[in-house]
Amino acid sequence: MRVLRTALPALALAAVSVTAGCAVNPVTGQRQLALISEGQEIEMGRQVAQEAVAAMGLVEDQALQDYVNRLGLMMARTSERPELPWSFQVVDDPTPNAFAAPGGFIFVTRGLLAMMRNEAELMGVLGHEIGHVTARHSVTMISRAQLAQIGLGVGSIISPTVARLGDVFGGGLQLLFLHYGRDAERQADDLGFRYMLEHNYDAREMVNVFAALQRSGELAGQSAVPSWLASHPYPEERIQRIQQALAELGQQEALARTRVGTDDYMARIDGLVFGENPRNGFFRDQLYLHPELRFRIGFPAQWRTQNTAQAVLAVSPQQDAVMQLTLAQGTEVEAANRFFGQQGIAASQVSRQTVNGLPATAGFFEAQTQDGTVRGFAAFIRHDNRTYQILGYSPAQIFARYDPVIRGSVGSFAVLTDQSALNVRPNRITIVRPPQSMTLAQFNQQYPSQVSMDHLAIINQLSGPNATIPANYAMKRVVTGS
C-alpha cells in the first residue's frame, strides 16, 4: 500500500507552463502536451509495476515468462522508443486482460494467454500495449488531468474484473487501467499492426483475439459490447480496419508476412493453470481455506469477500465495516506492538491469548481519519512461522454492532486439516492433437474437459459444438491435475 501511494505525488508535480510542457511525440513527430519528463514517466511506471506484481502475483513458470518477455523485447526494441526499460510479464490472474504502466512495463494475464492460439495473436496484443507506451498515451492523460486538476478514473483495457483491484488498492494501480479513448485505441491498434508486420507476423490473427474476447464477455452475461471494450472501437470496426490495411499493403506483401507460431505458443501454455487457482486460497461459501499455508478462517455471513495476492478482504452488506487478513512481519507479539504502538492509534484491552491453540495477541483500537473516528479489533496470530494480521473495523459509533461477528471471525482462524482442501488442485490446460478429424462435440466426448462446451469453444476459437476440427489440430482441453 505504501509503495502504491508513492506513485501519487508524481501526479502533483510543480506547475509548469504549457509551453514548457510540450514535447515531440516519438510516433507522430508532432508536439504534444507532456507535463512529466521521460525520467518521471519511467519512475512512475516502475513503482506502479512493482505494486501490480505485489497485488496480482506472477505466474510461476520461468520458461513462459522468458518466452513472453523475449517476444515483447524483440518488438519493443525496434519501436520508436527502444531505450525504455521494457519488461513483459505474465500476471497470475484468470481474467483475460493486458495492460501497460507508463515507461514500458507491460503485463499480460494468464487468462488472456489461455484464450489465444498462437504467437501472432500474442504479438498483436503486445504490439497494442507497446503502442500505448510509444505514443505516450498515459503521459498525455496524466498531463491533461494535471491541467484540469482532476483524478484519474479507473478503467481497464480489456477486463473490468482486474480493474476492480484498483478499487481495492487505490492509488497508483489506476495508471494501469486508463480509458484512453477510441482514437488512442485505434492508434495503438495501428501501431501493433505495423509492429507485427515489421517482424513478419500474420496481422490477420489480431482479429481472432477481438472475437474471442467479445464472445467471452457475452458468455459472462455482459452486453454484446462488453464493458472492457467500452473505450475501444467496436470489434467489427477493428476487423474491418485491419482488413483494409492488409488490402492497402498488397496481396504479395501481406502473404510475405505469414509467421504464426502455433506450435511454439501451444508448447509454452501446455500445463498453464486455467481459471482460479485454489492453491492460492479459495472460498467455500464464507469459509476461506488456504492449502499452501494450511489455515482456514470463516467470514461473517452475507459479507462480500475477495481474495487477492496481498490480502483477503470482507465487506459488510451495508459497506460500513471491513475485515482484512494479511501477513505481518515478526512474531505475533512484535507485530502487535508495532501496530498498536503507531502514532494516532489508541489501543485498549490488548492481551496475549490463544486462538484454537495458536499463540496470538489481540486488542481494540481507535484512530482518527479524515472521515471521522474508526474503531476496530486487531489480532495477530502465529502459525507455521508466519504471523497473520486480522483487522476488523467500522465507524466508531456503530462498531458495537459489528464487534461480535468480527471477533467471532477472528476466533475461527485455525489450522487447516481437511484433506480435500489440502489436496485440491487447479485446472490446467493440456494440448491434445486428435489423430482424425472430428467435431468439437466429439472431441469433448473423447477428451472431456472441466469447462462447459461454450468455454471450450471460445478458448479454441471455434464457432460451437458442430465446428470441425482437422486431424492433428492443436486443441486445448481443461483438466484437473498436479
N, C-alpha and C positions, 0 to 999 in steps of 0.2 A: 504494500500500500504506500509506503514512504517513497519507494523508487518511482511508482507510478505518478505520484503527485509532484515529484521534482521536475517532471516534464512541463508542468503547467506554467511556472514562471517564465519559461521561454516564450510563452504566448503573450506575455505582458512586457515586451521589450520597450526600451525607451522610445519615445515618439520621434519619428524621423519624417522629413518632408517626402511627398510623393515623388518628387524629382530624384531625391537621393535613394528612394526605394524602387527605382526602375532597374531592370536588368534585361539582358538579351536572352530570350528563350532559346535553349540549345536545339530544340526541334524545329521551330518555325523561323528562327533568325530574327524575330520581331521583338520589340521591347515589351516587357510585361511588368506588372506590379509585383514587387518582391521586397517585403519589409524584413525578411530574415536572410542572413547570408547562407552560403552553402555549408560553411562550417557549423552554423547553428542548426541548419536542416539535418545534417548528419548526426549531430549530438542528440537532437530531439528524437530522431528516428532510432538511434541506438538505445536510448533509455526506454522508449516505448516498446521496442522489440524485446528487450530483456524482460519487461513486465508481461508481455504477451506470452513468452515462453514459460514464465512462472505461473501465469494464470491458466494456460491450456496444456502445457507439457508437450514434449516432443515424442514422436514415435520412436521406440527403442529398436531401431533397425538401421545400423550404421551403413549397410550396403545401400539401402533405399535412400537414406539421407544424402550419401555421397553421389548417388545417381542423379537425384533431382538437383542438387547443388551444381554438379558438373554441367548439366544441360542448361541451367539458368545462367551460369557464368559464361558459358560459350556464347550465349546470345547477348548478355549484358555488355560484355567486353568489346563487342563490335557495334554498340549503340552510340548515341550521341554523348553519353556521359560514362565512358569506360573507367574513369578514375575513381568513381564512387566505391565505397567498401561493400560491394554487393554480397548478399548472402541469401540463400534459398533453403528453407527448412520445411519439414512436414510436421504439423502440429497434430497432437493426439486428440482429434475431435471428430465425431462421426458425422457431423453435418457437412454437406458439400459447400465449400467456400474457398476463396482465395483473396488475399489482401496484401497491401504493401504499406509499410511505415515509411515516412519520409527518409530520404537518403539512401534507399536501395535495399532495405530489409524486407524480404518478401516471404510470405507464408502460403502454403497450400495445406488443406486439411486432408487427413486420410479418407474422409468421407467423399471428397471430390476425386481422389485417386481411384477409389472403388468404382466410380461412375464412368471413368474414361477407359478407352481400349488401347490406346497407342501413344507413342512419343509425340506424334504430330499434334494430337489433341492437347497433351500436356504443354507442348511448346507454344500453342496458341494461347493458353491460359497464362503461362509465364510471360509471354510477349506482351499480353494485355497489361499485366501488372507492371512490367518494365516500362511500358509506355506511359503509365501514370506518373512514374518517377522521372523519366527523361523529360517529359513535358511539364514537370514541376506543378502538377495539378494541386497537390496538397499545399505547396508553398503559396499558390495563388489564393486558395481558400482561406488559409491562415491569415494572409495579409489582408484580405477583404474583411475577415472577422475582426481584425485589429482596428481597421478603419471604422467599422460600424460599431465597435465596442459591444459585440455580441459573443455568446458562447458558441462553440462548435456543436452541431447536432449529431447524435449517434445514429448512424445508418449502417448499411452493410453492402458490400459489393455484390454478394450473392445471397447469403442466408441470414434471416433475422435471428435465428437461434444463437449463432455465435455472437451477433451484435448485442444480445441481451447481457453478455458478460460485461459490456460497457456500463450497463445499469448497475451491476453488482459492484464492480471495482472502480467505476468512475474515472475521471481524470484523463490521463494520457492515452488509455485504450481507445478513447473516442477518435483519436487520429487514425486508427486502423479502419474505421468504419464511416468514412466520409461519403456523403451523397455528392458525387462530383457534378452531376447534371449530365443530360444526354449528349450535349456537344462534346464534353470531355470524354465521355464513354465512347462516342464514335471515333474520336481521335485516338484513343487507346486501342480500339479495335483495328483501326487503320495501321497504327504503328506495329501492333502484334502481327498483323498480316504481312507487313513488309519485312519484319524481322524473321518470320518463318521462311519467306521466300529467299532471303539472303543466306539461309542455311539449308536451302533445298528441301524444306519440308512441304508436304502437300497441304496447302492452306484450305482446301475444301474440307478437311477434317474438323476445322473450327466449328462448323455448323452443328456437328453431332453433339458437342458439349451443350450448346444452347438448347437444342431439342430435348436432351436428357434432363437438363435442369428444369425446363418447363414442365415436363411430364412428372418429375419428382414433386414439384410444388403442387400440381393438380392432385396427385395421389395423396398428398398430405392434407388435402381438404382446402387448399388455398384457391384463389380465383384463377381464371385462365391465364392472367398475367400475374404471376406470383409477386409478393412484396419485394423479394430480392431483385426483381427486375424493374421496380417502380421508377428508378432513376436511369434505367438503361433503355436504349431503343428496343422496340418490340423484336422478339426473335425472328419473325418473318422479315422484318426490315434488315436485320443484321445478315441474315442468309442472302437476301437479295443484293445487299451491298457487296458481300464477298463474291457472289457470282458475277456481278457486274465488274468488279475489279479483276477477276480472273479472265473475263471476256476481253477487257481492255488490255490485259497483259499479252494476249495472243495464245492460241492453242499450243503452238510449238514451245513457247516459253513456259507455259503452265505445265505441260507434260514433262518438262525437264526437271520440275520440282515435285518429285513423287516420293520423297522419303517419308515413310510412315512409322516404321519401328515397332510393329505389333509384338513380335517375338521378344525383343528386349524388354519392352514395357511389361508384358504379361509375366515374364520371369521375375521381375522385380516386385510385383504386387502379389505373387503367389505366396499365400500364408498371411497376408495382411489382415489384421483384426477388422471385422465388419460390425458396424453398429456400436452400441455402448459396450465398454469393456468392464465386466463385473470385477475383474481383478483390481481395478482402481476404486472399488467400493460401489455398492448398489443399494437400492431401497426395495424392501418388501413391505408395501403399504407405508407405514410411518416408521418402520424399523430399518435403520441403516446398518449394513454389515460390510466389513472390510476384510476380505480373506487374506490379503497380504500382510496387513498389520494386526490381524487377529483380534479385532474388537467389534463390539456391537453397541448401539445406543438407540433408544426409542425417542421420537419427537412427538410433541403434542398432537392429538387428533385434529384433523382438518387444517393443520398448518401447511402452508405451501413450502416444499423443500427443494433444494438444489444442491447437486454435488459438483464441485469444481476442483481443479488441481490444487488450489490454495486453501479452500475451506468448504465445510459442509454448512449450509445455511437453512434456516427455517423462519418463516414469517407468519405471523398470526393472520387469521382471516380478515380482520379489520386493518391489517397492516400498521398496527400500533405497538407491536412487540416483535423482537428479533432474538433468535438464538444463533450462535456461531461456534463451530468447533474447528480449531486449528492446532497445529503443533507449536510448542513453545520451547525455548532454549533452556537448558539446565535441568536440575531436578524440580520436583513439584514445589518444594519449599523456595528454591531460588526464583522460579518463575512467578510464584505468588508474591514474594517480597518485591520483585521488580514491578509487577503490575500494581499492587496496592500502594506501593511507595511512590508512584508517579505524582508529579505536581498537578494539582487540580482534582485528584481523586481523594474522596473522603471514604475511608474504609471503616467497616464495623463488623463485629462478631466473626472475625477471621480466626479459624482454628484448624488444627491438623486432625484428620479423621481418616476413615477408610470407606471406600465405595466398592461394594462387592468384593472385599478382600484386597483391593488395590490401595496403596498409600495415596492420600490426597490432602490438599489444603484448599479451603473454601471460605467464602465470606461475602458480605454485601458491600456494595459501593454506590457512591453518588458522584456525579460530575456535572458541571455546568457546561452547556453548549449554547450556540447562538439561537437555538430554538427553545431553550429552557432547560430545566433540571432533568437529568436522566438518572434513574435508579435501577440497579440490577444485581444479579448474583453471579459470582465468578468462581469456578472450580478448576483446580489444576491436579490432574490425575496421572500417576506414573504407571506405565505398563510397557514391558519389554524394552527397557532402557530408553523409552520416549516419554515425553511429558505432553499431555493433551490439555489444551486450554478450552474450556467451555464457558461462554458468556451468554447470559440471557438478560435482556433489559427492555425498558419501556419508559415513557414519560413518568416522572416520579409520582404524580397524582393518581395514576392508575396501576402502579406496579403491584399493589396488594392483590389485584385481580389475577395477575399472571404468576405471582410468586409460587403458588403450589404446583402448577404444571411445569414451570421451569425447573424447580428443584426435583420434581418427580422425574423429569427427563434426564437431569444430571445423574440421579440415583440409578438410572437404568444402564449406565455405562458398565460394561462387563467384558470379560474375556470371551471371545467367540469360540464356541466348542461344537457348533452344528457342522457336522461333516459335509452335508450337502452344500453349505455355504463355503466352507473352507476349500472344497474341491471344485467349485464352479469354474467353468472355462468359457472364454469368449467365443463367439462365432468368428470364423475366419474364411477368407476367400481361398479357394483352391482352383487351379486351372485344369480343365479337362478338354481333351480333343477327341470327340466321338469318332469312331472309325468309319461310320457311314452317315449319309445324310438322314436327317430326321427333323421333325417339328420341335418347337420349344416344349410343347406339352409332352411329347415322347421323351425328350431329354430329361425333363423334370421327373418323369416316371422312372427312368433308368438310373438317373443320378439325382436323387432328391436333395432339396435344399431346405434350409431353416427359415427361408423367407417366402413370401407369397409369390404367386406367378407374376403379378404385376411388378413387384420389385425385381424379380429375376429378369423380366423383360427389359426393364429400364437399365439395370447395370450392364446388361449385354447389348444394349442399344438395338433391341428387336421390337417389332411392332406389337406382338402379342403371342398367345399360345399357338396359333397356327403358322407363325413365321417359320420359314425353312432354314435349317442350319446345314451348311455344306459339310461334307466329310472333312475331318481334321481341322475344323474351325475352332479356334481357341475360345472356349466358353468358361465363364465364371460360375461356380456354384458356391453356396454358403453352407459351411458345415461347422459343427461343434467339435473342437479338438484342442490338443495341447499346443 
